[in-house]
Amino acid sequence: MDDLSWLTARPVAHRGLHDAARGIIENAGAAMDAAIAAGYAIELDLQASADGEAMVFHDFTLDRLTDAQGPLADRPAAELGAIAFRGTGDLILTLPQLLERVAGRVPLVIEIKSTFSGDKSLAARAADLVAAYNGPAALMSFDPQMLEVVRARAPGVVRGIVAEGRYGPEWQHISAARGFVLANLLHWPRSRFQFVNYRVADLDKPAVRLLRALGMPVLTWTVRTPDQRERAARYADQIVFEGFRP
């Protein structure tokens, strides 16, 4: 396996080092700047605009974090880029803008959001951008198909799987059988992920413990409490954290 020590060398700020009480909103430019200033790696999320650009935003809709409403995917990048995070002057960033802003100063762990619809365009766009980026960066997703796209399009880009131990009712688009495959990481022959980012409550899953024993890096999300931090120290190589500073 390639040397991925950079991936676990620093705690990873979940959606940047955000703090809504101080007007620093998740995935906004200010959260990225705060993480860089503190020396943390950054986890961030991508959604696709109507015209196929990779936008730095977690939710599928705009309502929670902005004064706009409706699906993000219904609007083109130029329109989305004029929308501010609520109560701030921070505009929604494109991935090219984010990469230029970070400029290789800290590692990036970038999640490709997916509805498991089979649409591969966001993964392709992200793979192209990260392949051309001059800095430490990895792409990951809950959806193994996104990793297959990244591997085929940009085999040099580091790929990771995001997963948890149980895919319940909130995963309405995932059958019980598919959930079993995802939870136990049984898609590896196709997705060929190079690291795991697993839910902290489920870290004792045998598949995760086996892969870590074999030398695969294991990140864990989202660590918020002392108990979770202790669990992460036992079963993972690095934390994806929020709400405190490690």
N, C-alpha and C positions, 0 to 999 in steps of 0.2 A: 504493500500500500504506500502511496506517496506520503511525504511528510506533511501532516496536517496539524502540526503542533500550534501553528498560529490560530487555529480555530478554537482552541481551548485555553489559550494563554491568558485571556482576560475575561472577567465577568461580562456578560452580554446584556446591555440595557434593552428591555422589552419595549419595542416601538419607540426607541430613543429614551433619553433620560427625561421623561415627562413628569410634570407636576402641575395639575390643573389649578391648584390653589395659587400658584405663582404665574398663571397664564401661559404655561408651557404645555402644549397639547400633544398627545401621542401622534407620532409619524409626521409632525410638523418640523419645519426647519430649525426652530428654536430647540426642540428636543434633540435633534441631531447635533447641534452646536454644543449643547450642554454635555452630551455623552463624550464628544471629542475632547472638550475641556477637562473632563474628569478622567480621561484615559480609558474609557470602556469601549468594548466592541458594541456594535449596534445591530439589533434585530429590527427589521422593518417589513412592511407588507405591500404587495402589489395587487392592484385591480386594473382591468383593461377599460380604457375609454371607448366611446362609440367608434372612433376612427383607429383603434388598435394601438394606442400608446399605452405604455406601462406607467400607471399613476401610483404614487406613494400614499396609500390609504388602506385602512383595514376593512371597513364595512362595505357591504354591497350597496347600501343606500347612504345618502348624504345627511339624513335627518339628525342623527345623534351628535355629530361633531361640527356641523355647520348650520347656517340659517337657510340653506337650500334644502330642497326635498326631492325624494324620488331616487330611482336607481342611478348609481354612478355611471353604469354602462350605457345609459341613454344619452350621454352628453359627450361631445368631442373634447379633445385634450385642451384646446384653446379656451373653451368655456369653463372647463373644470379648473384650469390654472388661474382663473380670475376669481375663484371662490375662496374666501378666507375661512380658516377655522374660527369657530364662534368665539367672539370676544377678543380676537387677536388680529394682528396685521399679517399673520403667516398665511400665505396662499398654498393651496395644494400643489405639491411638487410632482414633476415627471421624474422617472428614473434617471434620464440623462442629467437633469438639473441636480438631483441628489448626488449622483456620482461626481459631478463637477464640484459640488460643495464639499464633499468629504475628501476627495482628492488623495485617497490612499492613506490617510493619517491614522485610521483605525480599521480593524476588520469589519466587514459587513456580512450579515447572515440574512438573506433576503427570501421571504416567503412568497411564493406564487399562489395566490388564492384561487380556488377552483370550486365550481358547482358540480363537478364530476359529470359534466355534460359531454365530454369528449372534445370540446373546443381547445385547440392547442396553440392558438395564436399568441396568447400572452406569454406562454413558456418560450416560444420561439423568439419573440421580441426581447424578453429578458436575457435569454441565452446569448443573443447577438451583442447586446450592450455589455454584459458582464465579460464576455470573451475579449472585448476590446478595451476593457478597463485596466488601468495600470495601478492595481492595488489589490490587497487581499479581500476576496469576496467569494461567497458561496450562495448557491440557489437551493431552496428546499420547498417542499409542498406536502400537504396531507395526501395529495393525489399522485399515485405512482406514475400515471401516464405523463404527468408534467416532467418527471425525471427522465422518462424515456425520450422525450423530445429534447431535453437539454443534452443528454448523452449523445444523441444522434447529430445534433446541430453544432454542439460545442463540447466535444469530449474532454477538453482540458479544463472545463469549469467544474469545480467541486460541487457534488450533489448530495443532498440530505433528505431524509424522510422525517416528517412530523407525524407523530402518532400518539395514541392513548390506549388504555387497556380495555375500554368498553365504548362501543358506538351505539348510544341510546337513541331515544325518540327525537332528540334535537338533530340527529343525522337522518333526516327523513328520506334522503335520496340514496341511502346505503342499506342494502339488505343485510340480514343477520350473517349470511355466508360471506359476503364481502367484508363485513365488519370483522369477522374472525381472521380473514387474510390480512387485513390492515393492522389489527392489533398485534398479531404474531409475526408481522413483517415477512410474510411468506411470498411476497412479490419480488424479492431480491433478484432472482434469476432474470427478471425483465427490467426492473428499475435500476439495479446495480448502484444503489445508494452507497455513499462513502462515509456518512456519519448519520447518527440518529439524534433526533430532538424529541424526547419522550416526556409525557405528562408526569410531573413530580410524584403524584399520588400513586402512580402505576409502575414505578421504576423497578420493582422487584419481579417484573415479568421475566420468565425464563429466557425468552428470545433476546431481550435487552441485555441481560446478564451474560449470556453466552457470547454475544457479539462484542461486548466490552472486554471479556476475557480473551477474545481473539485479537484484540488490539484496535477495534473500531472506536473512534471517538463518540462519546455519548454526552450530549447536552440535555438539559431538562428545563421544562417550562411549567408554569410561570412561578418562580419562587418568590414568596411574599412574606413568609413567617419564619421565626427561628426553627420551628419543627421541620418545616420544608427544607430549610437550609441544611439542617443536620441530616435529613434523609438524602438530600442531593450529594452531600459530602461522602456518603456511604456508597452510593450506587452510580454516580455520574462523574464526568470529568470537568464539567463547568456548568454554571447556572445561567439561565435567562431570567432576569429578575426585574421587579418593579416595586416601588413604594418604600425603598430604603437604599442605602449605599453600602455595598459590600466593602 
